[in-house]
Amino acid sequence: MDREVILTEEGYRKLRDEIEYLSTTKRREVAARIKEAREFGDISENSEYDDAKNEQAQVESRIQVLEQKLRNARVVDTVHIATDTVAIGAHVTLKNLKTKETVEYAIVGSAEADPRNHRLSNESPVAKAILGHKKGEKVPVPMPRGVLEFQIMKIEAGGSAS
């Protein structure tokens, strides 16, 4: 059984665009490399040919993986989500109660997670802990080095976390 992939509209669009690029532009580029390498003669000891064939296999594999993700996708409407509790697609502002620092995150499905860009997977410890909680609530988050406590300062739909 295939696992459901949770995506925002933006994430769905990015996957679709990547499939389009790989299926057209990248396939043509690799095919041209293979054709050029064949023109060098004997392909049994032709590293350019081997490299191009390996790249072709990687491109086709990536296309299959992305298409499978799209088939199993559940797209979350990030613009019209309720903001009374934290949900996938929400943008949240959290305050670390120990350091007093605030940070903003977009809560997304694991396929779109990018912690460096403040996009947390719904399966991450922080997101798991805050999902379903309301603005103002203090939420303990179990971490490898102990428990961190965050207060949910703001819950918003759409927009982008910084």
N, CA and C of each residue as an Amber inpcrd file, in Angstrom:
protein
   486
   0.8480000  -1.1910000   0.0000000   0.0000000   0.0000000   0.0000000
   0.8840000   1.2420000   0.0000000   0.5690000   2.1800000  -0.8590000
   1.3590000   3.3950000  -0.9570000   0.9680000   4.3780000   0.1340000
   1.9580000   5.0940000   0.6070000   1.7600000   6.0530000   1.6760000
   1.2500000   7.3830000   1.1260000   0.2820000   7.9700000   1.8110000
  -0.2500000   9.2710000   1.4120000   0.8460000  10.3290000   1.5420000
   0.9060000  11.2040000   0.5610000   1.8740000  12.2970000   0.5620000
   1.0850000  13.5940000   0.7210000   1.3630000  14.3230000   1.7980000
   0.6590000  15.5720000   2.0490000   1.4630000  16.7070000   1.4270000
   0.7930000  17.4830000   0.5780000   1.4420000  18.5860000  -0.1130000
   0.5910000  19.8480000  -0.0280000   1.2670000  20.9890000  -0.0160000
   0.5730000  22.2560000  -0.1990000   0.3890000  22.4380000  -1.7030000
  -0.4100000  23.4280000  -2.0950000  -0.5770000  23.6920000  -3.5260000
   0.7770000  24.0060000  -4.1560000   1.6040000  24.7720000  -3.4490000
   2.9320000  25.1370000  -3.9440000   3.7970000  23.8940000  -4.1410000
   3.7730000  22.9820000  -3.1740000   4.5570000  21.7590000  -3.2730000
   4.0950000  20.8810000  -4.4230000   2.7850000  20.7950000  -4.6170000
   2.2320000  20.0170000  -5.7200000   2.7000000  20.5960000  -7.0540000
   2.6440000  21.9270000  -7.1570000   3.0700000  22.6170000  -8.3800000
   4.5630000  22.3690000  -8.6420000   5.3780000  22.4420000  -7.5970000
   6.8260000  22.2220000  -7.7650000   7.1210000  20.8060000  -8.2550000
   6.4280000  19.8160000  -7.6930000   6.6390000  18.4440000  -8.1560000
   6.2170000  18.2900000  -9.6130000   5.0660000  18.8460000  -9.9600000
   4.5780000  18.7830000 -11.3470000   5.5720000  19.4540000 -12.2980000
   6.0970000  20.6190000 -11.8850000   7.0690000  21.3370000 -12.7180000
   8.3620000  20.5430000 -12.8810000   8.8010000  19.8830000 -11.8010000
  10.0310000  19.0810000 -11.8970000   9.8290000  17.8990000 -12.8380000
   8.6740000  17.2530000 -12.7680000   8.3830000  16.1490000 -13.6940000
   8.4050000  16.6580000 -15.1290000   7.7890000  17.8010000 -15.3540000
   7.7590000  18.3870000 -16.7000000   9.1820000  18.6510000 -17.2110000
  10.0230000  19.2530000 -16.3620000  11.4050000  19.5520000 -16.7440000
  12.1790000  18.2580000 -17.0430000  12.0680000  17.2830000 -16.1430000
  12.8080000  16.0330000 -16.3410000  12.3180000  15.2760000 -17.5730000
  11.0070000  15.2950000 -17.8060000  10.4230000  14.5390000 -18.9180000
  10.7180000  15.1570000 -20.2760000  10.9990000  16.4230000 -20.2990000
  11.2350000  17.0900000 -21.5840000  12.6960000  17.5030000 -21.7070000
  13.0570000  18.5930000 -21.1120000  14.3930000  19.1740000 -21.2620000
  15.5010000  18.2050000 -20.8640000  15.4030000  17.6350000 -19.6670000
  16.4900000  16.7830000 -19.1730000  16.6120000  15.5130000 -20.0020000
  15.4840000  14.9070000 -20.3630000  15.5440000  13.7050000 -21.2010000
  16.2410000  13.9970000 -22.5240000  15.9170000  15.1430000 -23.1430000
  16.5580000  15.5110000 -24.4190000  18.0630000  15.7060000 -24.2380000
  18.4510000  16.3810000 -23.1500000  19.8810000  16.6150000 -22.8960000
  20.6280000  15.2900000 -22.7450000  20.0640000  14.3720000 -21.9830000
  20.7180000  13.0810000 -21.7500000  20.7600000  12.2690000 -23.0430000
  19.6850000  12.2900000 -23.7990000  19.6640000  11.5670000 -25.0790000
  20.7440000  12.1080000 -26.0140000  20.9290000  13.4180000 -26.0180000
  21.9720000  14.0230000 -26.8550000  23.3580000  13.5740000 -26.3860000
  23.5500000  13.4780000 -25.0550000  24.8440000  13.0080000 -24.5250000
  25.0960000  11.5660000 -24.9230000  24.0570000  10.7370000 -24.8900000
  24.2030000   9.3210000 -25.2640000  24.5560000   9.2160000 -26.7470000
  23.8430000   9.9850000 -27.5650000  24.1080000   9.9630000 -29.0080000
  25.5440000  10.4030000 -29.2940000  25.9700000  11.4640000 -28.6490000
  27.3310000  11.9730000 -28.8420000  28.3660000  10.9410000 -28.4010000
  28.1140000  10.2900000 -27.2630000  29.0600000   9.2880000 -26.7580000
  29.1410000   8.0760000 -27.6890000  28.0120000   7.7080000 -28.2910000
  28.0150000   6.5810000 -29.2400000  28.8950000   6.8830000 -30.4570000
  28.9550000   8.1510000 -30.8220000  29.7340000   8.5430000 -31.9910000
  31.2330000   8.4040000 -31.7660000  31.6340000   8.2240000 -30.5060000
  33.0610000   8.0310000 -30.2120000  33.5200000   6.6210000 -30.5530000
  32.5720000   5.7600000 -30.9370000  32.9450000   4.4050000 -31.3380000
  32.5620000   3.3790000 -30.2910000  33.4700000   2.4590000 -30.0110000
  33.2370000   1.3280000 -29.1120000  32.6600000   1.7880000 -27.7730000
  31.4150000   1.3660000 -27.4780000  30.7760000   1.8100000 -26.2350000
  31.1330000   0.9320000 -25.0390000  31.8170000  -0.2120000 -25.2840000
  32.1350000  -1.1150000 -24.1730000  33.1240000  -0.4920000 -23.1830000
  33.9780000   0.4050000 -23.6500000  34.9350000   1.0560000 -22.7470000
  34.8250000   2.5740000 -22.8620000  33.6240000   3.0540000 -22.9970000
  33.3750000   4.4690000 -23.2190000  32.7530000   5.0650000 -21.9490000
  33.5580000   5.7710000 -21.1660000  33.0720000   6.3010000 -19.8860000
  32.0000000   7.3750000 -20.0870000  32.0940000   8.1590000 -21.1660000
  31.0730000   9.1690000 -21.4250000  29.7180000   8.5080000 -21.6580000
  29.7330000   7.3970000 -22.3910000  28.5020000   6.6490000 -22.6520000
  27.9390000   6.0880000 -21.3460000  28.8030000   5.4690000 -20.5480000
  28.3650000   4.9080000 -19.2610000  27.7830000   5.9920000 -18.3540000
  28.4450000   7.1330000 -18.2920000  27.9530000   8.2390000 -17.4610000
  26.5790000   8.7150000 -17.9400000  26.4320000   8.8520000 -19.2370000
  25.1560000   9.3210000 -19.7910000  24.0480000   8.2970000 -19.5440000
  24.3440000   7.0180000 -19.6950000  23.3420000   5.9730000 -19.4380000
  22.9740000   5.9540000 -17.9540000  23.9470000   6.1400000 -17.0740000
  23.6560000   6.2040000 -15.6360000  22.7710000   7.4040000 -15.3150000
  23.0780000   8.5350000 -15.9300000  22.2570000   9.7260000 -15.7090000
  20.8410000   9.4930000 -16.2290000  20.7210000   8.8240000 -17.3610000
  19.4040000   8.5210000 -17.9140000  18.6040000   7.6700000 -16.9180000
  19.2400000   6.6760000 -16.3350000  18.5640000   5.8170000 -15.3530000
  18.1320000   6.6270000 -14.1260000  18.9870000   7.5550000 -13.6870000
  18.6460000   8.3910000 -12.5300000  17.4670000   9.3080000 -12.8440000
  17.4490000   9.8780000 -14.0240000  16.3530000  10.7610000 -14.4310000
  15.0420000   9.9740000 -14.4690000  15.0620000   8.8000000 -15.0870000
  13.8450000   7.9870000 -15.1900000  13.3700000   7.5370000 -13.8070000
  14.2950000   7.2080000 -12.9370000  13.9440000   6.8130000 -11.5760000
  13.3090000   7.9740000 -10.8160000  13.8900000   9.1500000 -10.9560000
  13.3500000  10.3370000 -10.2800000  11.9420000  10.6570000 -10.7940000
  11.7310000  10.5340000 -12.0980000  10.4100000  10.7750000 -12.6700000
   9.3980000   9.8050000 -12.0610000   9.7620000   8.5300000 -11.9480000
   8.8550000   7.5370000 -11.3730000   8.5200000   7.8710000  -9.9180000
   9.5200000   8.2640000  -9.1300000   9.2980000   8.6100000  -7.7230000
   8.3510000   9.8040000  -7.6130000   8.5930000  10.8340000  -8.4150000
   7.7540000  12.0280000  -8.3640000   6.3260000  11.7410000  -8.8060000
   6.1870000  10.9460000  -9.8670000   4.8430000  10.5980000 -10.3320000
   4.0910000   9.8070000  -9.2720000   4.7830000   8.9270000  -8.5660000
   4.1550000   8.1590000  -7.4810000   3.7040000   9.0970000  -6.3630000
   4.5320000  10.0880000  -6.0260000   4.1500000  11.0570000  -4.9970000
   2.8890000  11.8150000  -5.4110000   2.8200000  12.2210000  -6.6730000
   1.6440000  12.9540000  -7.1490000   0.3970000  12.0710000  -7.1220000
   0.5560000  10.7930000  -7.4740000  -0.5980000   9.8740000  -7.4390000
  -1.1300000   9.7200000  -6.0200000  -0.2340000   9.7780000  -5.0380000
  -0.6250000   9.5780000  -3.6410000  -0.8060000  10.8920000  -2.8840000
  -0.8370000  11.9900000  -3.6120000  -0.8760000  13.3030000  -2.9620000
  -2.2610000  13.6540000  -2.4330000  -2.2350000  14.2590000  -1.2670000
  -3.4210000  14.9280000  -0.7250000  -3.0110000  16.3790000  -0.5870000
  -3.6290000  17.2430000  -1.3720000  -3.2530000  18.6550000  -1.4030000
  -4.0300000  19.4020000  -0.3290000  -3.2880000  20.1370000   0.4890000
  -3.8660000  20.9070000   1.5890000  -4.0440000  22.3510000   1.1280000
  -5.2340000  22.8790000   1.3210000  -5.5250000  24.2670000   0.9820000
  -4.9570000  25.1490000   2.0950000  -3.8530000  25.8170000   1.8200000
  -3.1950000  26.6320000   2.8520000  -3.8030000  28.0100000   3.0010000
  -4.5980000  28.4370000   2.0410000  -5.1820000  29.7760000   2.0960000
  -6.4470000  29.7940000   2.9550000  -7.2180000  28.7320000   2.8770000
  -8.5180000  28.7180000   3.5520000  -8.5620000  27.8060000   4.7830000
  -7.4070000  27.4530000   5.3280000  -7.4350000  26.5840000   6.5050000
  -7.8760000  27.3740000   7.7340000  -8.4610000  26.6680000   8.6690000
  -8.8720000  27.2980000   9.9290000  -7.6100000  27.6550000  10.7090000
  -7.6610000  28.7600000  11.4120000  -6.4880000  29.1940000  12.1690000
  -6.7330000  29.1750000  13.6740000  -7.7560000  28.4410000  14.1010000
  -7.9890000  28.3500000  15.5380000  -7.0390000  27.3520000  16.1990000
  -6.5840000  26.3530000  15.4430000  -5.5850000  25.4120000  15.9480000
  -4.5220000  25.2020000  14.8750000  -3.3560000  24.7290000  15.2840000
  -2.2600000  24.4660000  14.3510000  -2.6200000  23.2430000  13.4960000
  -2.4960000  23.4050000  12.1800000  -2.7890000  22.3240000  11.2380000
  -1.7480000  22.3480000  10.1230000  -1.7090000  21.2860000   9.3460000
  -0.8090000  21.2490000   8.1940000  -1.2230000  22.3560000   7.2440000
  -0.2510000  23.1330000   6.7960000  -0.5100000  24.2660000   5.9180000
  -0.4920000  25.5900000   6.6560000  -0.5220000  25.5420000   7.9780000
  -0.5140000  26.7790000   8.7660000   0.8970000  27.3250000   8.9110000
   0.9560000  28.6210000   9.1430000   2.2060000  29.2910000   9.4870000
   2.0640000  29.6740000  10.9520000   3.0330000  29.2470000  11.7450000
   2.9430000  29.4890000  13.1820000   4.1540000  30.2610000  13.6730000
   3.9230000  31.0970000  14.6650000   5.0070000  31.7910000  15.3530000
   5.0910000  31.1860000  16.7420000   6.2670000  30.6850000  17.0660000
   6.5010000  30.0460000  18.3600000   7.5170000  30.8380000  19.1560000
   7.3280000  30.8490000  20.4630000   8.2840000  31.4910000  21.3650000
   8.8890000  30.4040000  22.2390000  10.2130000  30.3020000  22.1870000
  10.9250000  29.3780000  23.0520000  10.8920000  29.9850000  24.4510000
  10.2480000  29.3280000  25.3920000  10.0550000  29.9110000  26.7200000
  11.3440000  29.9790000  27.5350000  12.3620000  29.2180000  27.1630000
  13.6390000  29.2810000  27.8760000  14.4960000  30.4390000  27.3590000
  14.6150000  30.5520000  26.0200000  15.4930000  31.5710000  25.4330000
  14.7620000  32.8670000  25.1100000  13.4420000  32.8210000  25.1130000
  12.5720000  33.9630000  24.7720000  12.6350000  34.3360000  23.2900000
  13.3100000  33.5320000  22.4850000  13.3900000  33.7930000  21.0450000
  12.1110000  33.3130000  20.3600000  11.7250000  34.0240000  19.2920000
  10.5780000  33.5820000  18.5000000  11.0610000  33.1180000  17.1330000
  10.3180000  32.1990000  16.5870000  10.6330000  31.6660000  15.2670000
   9.3180000  31.3570000  14.5610000   9.3180000  31.5170000  13.2300000
   8.1330000  31.2270000  12.4230000   8.3900000  29.9810000  11.6010000
   7.3570000  29.1420000  11.5000000   7.4410000  27.9210000  10.7010000
   6.1810000  27.7520000   9.8740000   6.3510000  27.1740000   8.6990000
   5.2280000  26.6650000   7.9230000   5.1830000  25.1740000   8.2220000
   4.0170000  24.6540000   8.5550000   3.8680000  23.2270000   8.8120000
   3.4260000  22.5820000   7.5030000   4.2650000  21.6940000   6.9770000
   4.0280000  21.0770000   5.6710000   4.1630000  19.5640000   5.7900000
   3.7950000  18.8560000   4.7360000   4.0030000  17.4120000   4.6860000
   5.4830000  17.1020000   4.5500000   5.8600000  15.8780000   4.8440000
   7.2770000  15.5090000   4.8420000   7.9490000  15.6850000   3.4810000
   7.1890000  15.5870000   2.3940000   7.7660000  15.7350000   1.0520000
   8.2470000  17.1540000   0.7850000   7.7390000  18.1320000   1.5430000
   8.1070000  19.5380000   1.3420000   8.9850000  20.0970000   2.4470000
   9.3100000  19.2900000   3.4290000  10.0580000  19.7810000   4.5870000
  11.3990000  20.3780000   4.1740000  11.7220000  21.4980000   4.7730000
  12.9880000  22.1900000   4.5330000  13.2650000  23.0580000   5.7610000
  13.7800000  22.4460000   6.8340000  13.9590000  23.1740000   8.0910000
  14.7900000  24.4580000   7.9710000  15.7870000  24.4540000   7.0900000
  16.6080000  25.6700000   6.9240000  15.7850000  26.8480000   6.4370000
  14.7080000  26.5510000   5.7070000  13.8270000  27.5950000   5.2020000
  12.5250000  27.6660000   5.9960000  12.5880000  27.1860000   7.2230000
  11.4610000  27.2720000   8.1680000  10.2170000  26.5410000   7.6870000
  10.4150000  25.4050000   7.0190000   9.3000000  24.5650000   6.5760000
   9.4520000  23.2240000   7.3010000   8.6330000  23.0320000   8.3440000
   8.7330000  21.8340000   9.1750000   7.7780000  20.7450000   8.7090000
   8.2850000  19.5200000   8.6760000   7.4510000  18.3640000   8.3740000
   6.4540000  18.1590000   9.5050000   5.2460000  17.7560000   9.1280000
   4.2470000  17.4320000  10.1420000   4.6850000  16.2500000  11.0020000
   5.7350000  15.5450000  10.5760000   6.2460000  14.4040000  11.3170000
   7.4220000  14.7690000  12.2280000   7.8750000  16.0280000  12.1820000
   8.9880000  16.4660000  13.0240000   8.5200000  16.5800000  14.4750000
   9.4530000  16.5020000  15.4270000   9.0560000  16.5940000  16.8410000
   8.2940000  17.8780000  17.1840000   8.7450000  19.0140000  16.6700000
   8.0850000  20.2860000  16.9900000   6.6730000  20.2990000  16.4110000
   6.5410000  19.9600000  15.1300000   5.2200000  19.9870000  14.4980000
   4.2750000  18.9780000  15.1380000   4.7710000  17.7740000  15.4020000
   3.9270000  16.7660000  16.0520000   3.3750000  17.2920000  17.3710000
   4.2280000  17.9800000  18.1140000   3.8300000  18.4730000  19.4340000
   2.7920000  19.5960000  19.3510000   2.9220000  20.4830000  18.3500000
   2.0360000  21.6580000  18.3150000   0.7610000  21.4480000  17.5010000
   0.7320000  20.4230000  16.6240000  -0.4660000  20.1810000  15.8160000
  -1.6890000  20.0190000  16.7190000  -2.7530000  20.7380000  16.3840000
  -3.9920000  20.6540000  17.1420000  -4.0830000  21.5990000  18.3270000
  -2.9790000  22.3000000  18.6280000  -2.9820000  23.2380000  19.7580000
  -3.3850000  24.6390000  19.3060000  -3.8090000  25.4550000  20.2730000
  -4.3230000  26.7960000  19.9880000  -3.3190000  27.8850000  20.3350000
  -3.5700000  29.0570000  19.7870000  -2.7660000  30.2450000  20.0860000
  -2.7750000  30.4660000  21.6020000  -1.5930000  30.7810000  22.1240000
  -1.4520000  31.0380000  23.5530000  -1.0570000  29.8190000  24.3700000
  -1.2880000  28.6330000  23.8310000  -0.9570000  27.4180000  24.5750000
   0.5460000  27.2300000  24.6780000   0.9540000  26.6500000  25.8020000
   2.3480000  26.2690000  26.0230000   2.4400000  24.7730000  25.7670000
   3.4000000  24.4000000  24.9120000   3.4870000  23.0180000  24.4620000
   4.8920000  22.4760000  24.7120000   5.0130000  21.3800000  25.4690000
   6.3230000  20.7450000  25.6450000   6.6860000  19.9430000  24.3950000
   7.9440000  20.0380000  23.9910000   8.4210000  19.3050000  22.8130000
   9.5880000  18.4240000  23.2390000   9.3830000  17.0950000  23.2580000
  10.4750000  16.1900000  23.6260000  11.5750000  16.2430000  22.5600000
  12.7920000  16.4770000  23.0160000  13.9480000  16.5420000  22.1260000
  15.0140000  15.5900000  22.6700000  16.0140000  15.2490000  21.8490000
  17.0580000  14.3250000  22.3220000  17.7690000  14.8190000  23.6020000
  17.9010000  16.1220000  23.7670000  18.6130000  16.6470000  24.9420000
  17.6640000  17.1850000  26.0100000  16.4570000  16.6740000  26.0510000
  15.5020000  17.1250000  27.0420000  14.2630000  17.7070000  26.3920000
  13.4460000  18.3530000  27.2040000  12.1820000  18.8930000  26.7250000
  12.2940000  20.4050000  26.5510000  11.9000000  20.9020000  25.3790000
  11.8040000  22.3430000  25.1390000  10.3460000  22.7220000  25.2890000
  10.1010000  23.9370000  25.7480000   8.7210000  24.3790000  25.8560000
   8.5330000  25.6130000  24.9820000   7.5130000  25.5390000  24.1370000
   7.1770000  26.6340000  23.2430000   5.7940000  27.1530000  23.5690000
   5.6030000  28.4430000  23.3240000   4.2710000  29.0170000  23.3920000
   3.8780000  29.3940000  21.9710000   2.6670000  29.0460000  21.5880000
   2.1660000  29.3680000  20.2470000   1.6960000  30.8190000  20.2810000
   2.3950000  31.6760000  19.5600000   2.1080000  33.1070000  19.5720000
   1.1110000  33.5160000  18.4870000   1.1840000  32.8420000  17.3240000
   0.3360000  33.2150000  16.1990000   0.1350000  32.0180000  15.2930000
  -1.0650000  31.9040000  14.7230000  -1.3830000  30.8670000  13.7310000
  -2.0080000  31.5960000  12.5470000  -1.4120000  31.4020000  11.3590000
  -1.9150000  32.0770000  10.1690000  -2.0780000  31.0840000   9.0280000
  -2.9600000  31.4020000   8.1060000  -3.1190000  30.6300000   6.8870000
  -2.3440000  31.3120000   5.7720000  -1.9100000  30.5110000   4.7900000
  -1.2330000  31.0910000   3.6180000   0.0020000  31.8560000   3.9910000
   0.4370000  32.7950000   3.1100000   1.6320000  33.5910000   3.3700000
   2.8530000  32.7040000   3.4090000   3.9570000  33.2440000   3.8870000
   5.1800000  32.4560000   3.9690000   5.8920000  32.7550000   5.2580000
   6.4190000  31.7070000   5.8580000   7.1980000  31.8830000   7.0830000
   8.5580000  32.4000000   6.7140000   9.1160000  33.2340000   7.5540000
  10.4370000  33.7630000   7.2280000  11.5110000  33.0840000   8.0140000
